[in-house]
Amino acid sequence: MKLYIIGFSSAGKSTLARSLAASWNIPYWDTDEIFVQEHSQSIADYVLKQGWEAFRKAESDILLKTQRWLSASESSFSETKIDQQYQGIVACGGGIVESEINRAFLAGQRLLWLNPPWELLVSRIRQNPSAFCAGKSEQELYKDFRRRCILYRDLLS
């Protein structure tokens, strides 16, 4: 199984991906972590220098690479005698649905949308804001949340 986890910032995508991967003894990837490794800088620093458009392009490149990584990981499973159906989990950045290319790719994948209550999200965001959320008012964040919820929901239809 290839599973892509989507949801708004601070929904718990990375935490769930790590937990499931450990429980099922399968690999996982986190698109935000991969970005930081590949670019040797935080998303916030990259966006400050290059802008959101450049970040979204780089994010799309990473997302599309995950398809190859998940397929390549199949051979290692036969060696460990893990059921071949499990191939890996990808925790996607909250804004991955902003790109039409990403939505087209994700529409063909098995998805899990984490959608905790708004009050919980905003509490988590205030404790540890992502580059996208930093400096935004609760009203601005809620507007972004509602807009993205439509995109997440459309992927599951």
Long-range contacts (C-beta under 8 A, 24 or more apart in sequence): 1-85, 1-86, 1-87, 1-110, 2-67, 2-70, 2-87, 2-88, 2-90, 2-109, 2-110, 3-88, 3-89, 3-90, 3-109, 3-110, 3-111, 3-112, 4-66, 4-89, 4-90, 4-92, 4-106, 4-109, 4-110, 4-111, 4-112, 5-89, 5-90, 5-91, 5-92, 5-111, 5-112, 5-113, 5-114, 6-92, 6-96, 6-97, 6-106, 6-111, 6-112, 6-113, 6-114, 6-152, 6-155, 7-94, 7-113, 7-114, 7-115, 7-116, 7-152, 8-94, 8-115, 8-121, 8-144, 8-145, 8-148, 8-149, 8-152, 9-94, 9-95, 9-121, 9-125, 9-129, 9-130, 9-132, 9-133, 10-94, 10-121, 10-124, 10-125, 10-128, 10-130, 10-133, 11-94, 11-114, 11-115, 11-116, 11-121, 12-114, 12-116, 13-91, 13-92, 13-94, 13-114, 14-91, 16-91, 16-112, 16-114, 17-89, 17-90, 17-91, 18-91, 20-89, 21-88, 21-89, 24-86, 25-80, 25-82, 26-77, 26-82, 26-86, 26-87, 26-88, 26-89, 27-69, 27-73, 27-88, 27-89, 28-88, 28-89, 28-90, 28-91, 29-66, 29-69, 29-88, 29-89, 29-90, 29-91, 30-90, 30-91, 31-59, 31-62, 31-63, 31-66, 31-90, 31-91, 31-92, 31-93, 31-96, 32-91, 32-93, 34-62, 35-59, 35-62, 35-93, 38-62, 42-131, 43-93, 43-130, 43-131, 44-131, 44-134, 47-131, 56-95, 56-98, 56-99, 59-93, 59-95, 59-96, 59-99, 59-102, 60-99, 60-101, 60-102, 63-90, 63-92, 63-96, 63-102, 63-105, 63-106, 64-101, 64-105, 66-90, 67-105, 94-130, 94-132, 94-148, 95-132, 95-148, 97-148, 97-151, 97-152, 97-155, 98-148, 98-151, 103-151, 103-154, 103-155, 106-155, 107-155, 111-155, 111-156, 113-152, 113-153, 113-155, 113-156, 115-149, 115-152, 118-142, 118-145, 121-145
